[in-house]
């Protein structure tokens, strides 16, 4: 090999080594909550949410990075969002573990990362890995437990290049946890998770986490103790909850139509409530960051405390920090004090139909 050939070979080798170093530098390992080490791009600018919980999480942290949304905001919800986030690209089909046809939108949107958020179980992990292997888009799964939200913000903030933002959100969540933890200690509550009221939200499940953190007694029990079936009306009456929180207007209608519910202290005392639902539902579905304003709201309604200036300060700050908009006081009062809550059943409102006290 002559001198020119040797020089050319060395230059090629140096160029390949340089490309190798650049390639390594352009990748970042991320260990998700399934203990999977996933290589992410060094700079993430486009993210795809695998479902509603991930959409809400990513909207709060990196709304500008969301490539689209599977759940488009209603006109009412848009009033609580900045203009630039009110009309996102619509995603009509989320990827499916066994159907490559549903990959089309994911591939067309060309995200840097595919994010799943919620329960970390083998089925969800398997689906994530199948979709990621087909599309060659790195996918991560994160633990959606309520108390894990600060950790998720810190990890995603660092991975997505917004560590200060992630830290700020994490600290605000921790402040709210510290402030409201145990604030409704000992209050007996029934959380109705179905329109017919017979499926409860129980402790140990995402749907019961907020009440659990507040220290309330979930009269339906826990995942371990509650019957693996719908309850009967008689069982719920026997629980004698002080407060009932329903999941929908249909649930309230079902309660009103059955005079048997009138024997429950919560009904007799008109302490039946429905969480607000804008811009995302404040109840347990989806099980994401939207449960945080619901936790604050629930602390007040469980204690029977009127919404005060401190309540509106915390809710307003939450909207500004997490939902990127500061509603007016009038907007917030309308949101929490209209028919959706907190006084769904006013003290002067008759319970219909009336129970015949003579038993006839």
Residue pairs with C-beta under 8 A, 6 or more apart in sequence:
1 9
25 42
26 41
26 42
27 39
27 40
27 41
27 42
28 39
28 40
28 41
28 42
28 159
29 37
29 38
29 39
29 40
30 37
30 38
30 39
30 40
30 140
30 155
30 159
31 37
31 38
32 38
32 140
32 141
32 142
33 120
33 141
33 142
33 143
34 120
34 125
34 141
36 125
36 129
36 140
36 141
38 138
38 139
38 140
39 138
40 112
40 113
40 138
40 140
40 159
41 112
41 113
41 138
43 112
43 161
44 65
44 112
44 113
44 159
44 160
44 161
45 65
45 112
46 65
46 67
46 109
46 110
46 111
46 112
46 113
47 58
47 62
47 65
47 66
47 67
47 111
47 112
47 113
47 114
47 115
47 160
48 66
48 67
48 68
48 106
48 109
48 111
48 113
48 114
48 115
48 137
49 55
49 57
49 58
49 66
49 69
49 70
49 115
49 117
50 94
50 95
50 114
50 115
50 116
50 117
50 128
50 139
51 70
51 94
51 116
51 117
51 118
51 286
52 70
52 71
52 285
52 286
52 288
53 117
53 118
53 144
53 286
53 287
53 288
54 115
54 116
54 117
54 118
54 142
54 288
55 66
55 69
55 70
55 71
55 286
55 288
56 280
56 286
56 288
56 289
56 290
57 115
57 117
57 142
57 152
57 156
57 288
57 289
58 65
58 66
58 115
59 66
59 69
59 85
59 323
60 169
60 289
60 322
60 323
61 153
61 156
61 157
61 160
61 162
61 165
61 166
61 169
62 156
62 160
62 162
62 165
63 85
63 324
65 160
66 88
67 89
67 109
67 110
67 111
68 88
68 89
68 90
68 91
68 105
68 109
69 88
69 89
69 90
69 91
70 90
70 91
70 92
70 94
72 87
72 88
72 90
73 81
73 86
73 88
73 279
76 278
77 278
77 279
77 280
78 86
78 87
78 279
79 278
79 279
79 331
80 278
80 279
80 319
80 323
80 325
80 327
80 331
80 335
81 279
81 323
81 324
81 325
82 324
82 325
85 324
89 109
91 105
91 109
92 105
93 102
93 104
93 105
94 102
94 106
95 102
95 103
95 106
95 114
95 131
95 135
96 102
96 127
96 131
97 126
97 127
97 130
97 131
98 130
100 134
103 131
103 134
103 135
106 114
106 131
106 135
106 137
107 135
107 137
111 137
112 137
112 138
113 137
113 138
113 139
113 140
113 159
113 160
114 128
114 131
114 132
114 135
114 137
114 138
114 139
114 140
115 139
115 140
115 141
115 142
115 156
116 124
116 127
116 128
116 139
116 140
116 141
116 142
117 141
117 142
117 144
117 152
117 288
118 124
118 144
118 206
118 287
119 144
119 206
120 141
120 142
120 143
124 141
125 141
128 139
128 140
128 141
129 139
131 137
131 139
132 138
132 139
142 152
142 155
142 156
143 151
143 152
144 206
144 287
144 288
145 206
145 209
146 206
146 209
146 210
146 213
146 287
146 291
146 295
147 177
147 209
147 213
149 170
149 173
149 289
149 292
150 169
150 170
150 171
150 173
150 174
151 170
153 166
153 167
153 169
153 170
153 173
154 163
154 166
154 167
154 170
155 166
156 166
157 163
157 164
157 165
157 166
157 167
157 169
157 170
158 166
160 166
168 321
169 321
169 322
172 317
172 318
172 321
172 322
173 292
176 292
176 295
176 296
176 314
176 318
177 213
179 314
180 213
180 214
180 295
180 296
180 299
181 213
181 214
181 215
182 214
182 215
183 214
183 215
183 299
183 303
184 211
184 214
184 215
184 216
184 298
184 299
184 302
184 303
185 214
185 215
185 216
186 215
186 216
186 217
187 214
187 215
187 216
187 217
187 242
187 243
187 302
187 303
188 216
188 217
188 219
188 239
188 240
188 241
188 242
188 243
189 211
189 216
189 217
189 218
189 219
189 241
189 242
189 243
189 244
189 245
189 302
190 200
190 218
190 219
190 220
190 236
190 239
190 241
190 243
190 244
190 245
190 264
190 266
191 200
191 201
191 202
191 207
191 208
191 211
191 218
191 220
191 244
191 245
191 284
192 198
192 199
192 200
192 201
192 244
192 245
192 246
192 247
192 251
193 199
193 200
193 201
193 207
193 247
193 284
194 230
194 247
194 251
195 247
195 248
195 250
195 251
195 254
196 230
196 251
196 254
197 233
197 236
197 246
197 251
197 254
197 255
197 261
198 230
198 231
198 232
198 233
198 236
199 230
199 231
200 218
200 220
200 221
200 226
200 231
201 207
201 208
201 211
201 218
201 220
201 247
201 284
202 208
202 218
202 220
202 221
202 222
202 223
202 226
203 211
203 212
203 218
203 221
203 222
203 223
204 212
204 222
204 223
204 224
205 223
206 284
206 287
207 284
207 285
207 287
208 218
208 222
208 284
209 284
209 287
209 291
210 284
210 291
210 294
210 295
210 298
211 218
211 245
211 298
211 302
212 218
213 295
214 295
214 298
214 299
214 302
216 298
216 302
219 239
219 240
219 241
220 226
220 231
220 236
220 239
233 258
233 260
233 261
234 260
236 261
236 264
237 260
237 261
237 263
237 264
239 264
240 264
240 265
241 264
241 265
241 266
242 265
242 266
242 269
242 271
243 266
243 271
243 272
243 273
243 301
243 302
243 304
244 255
244 264
244 266
244 267
244 271
244 272
244 273
245 272
245 273
245 274
245 275
245 283
245 298
245 301
246 252
246 255
246 272
246 273
246 274
246 344
247 274
247 283
247 284
247 285
248 274
249 274
249 340
251 274
252 272
252 274
252 344
252 345
255 261
255 267
255 272
256 351
256 352
256 353
257 353
259 351
259 353
259 354
259 355
260 355
261 267
262 268
262 351
262 354
262 355
263 355
265 271
266 272
267 345
267 351
268 351
270 343
270 345
270 346
270 347
270 349
271 301
271 304
271 345
272 344
272 345
273 301
273 341
273 342
273 343
273 344
274 340
274 341
274 344
275 281
275 282
275 283
275 294
275 297
275 298
275 340
275 341
276 282
276 293
276 297
276 335
276 336
276 340
276 341
277 283
277 340
278 335
279 323
280 286
280 288
280 290
281 290
281 294
282 290
282 291
282 293
282 294
282 297
283 291
283 294
284 291
284 294
289 322
292 318
292 322
293 315
293 318
293 319
296 311
296 314
296 315
296 318
297 315
297 336
297 341
297 342
300 306
300 307
300 311
300 342
301 341
301 342
307 333
307 336
307 337
307 342
312 329
312 332
312 333
315 332
315 336
316 326
316 327
316 329
316 332
319 325
319 326
319 327
319 332
320 326
327 335
336 342
337 343
345 351
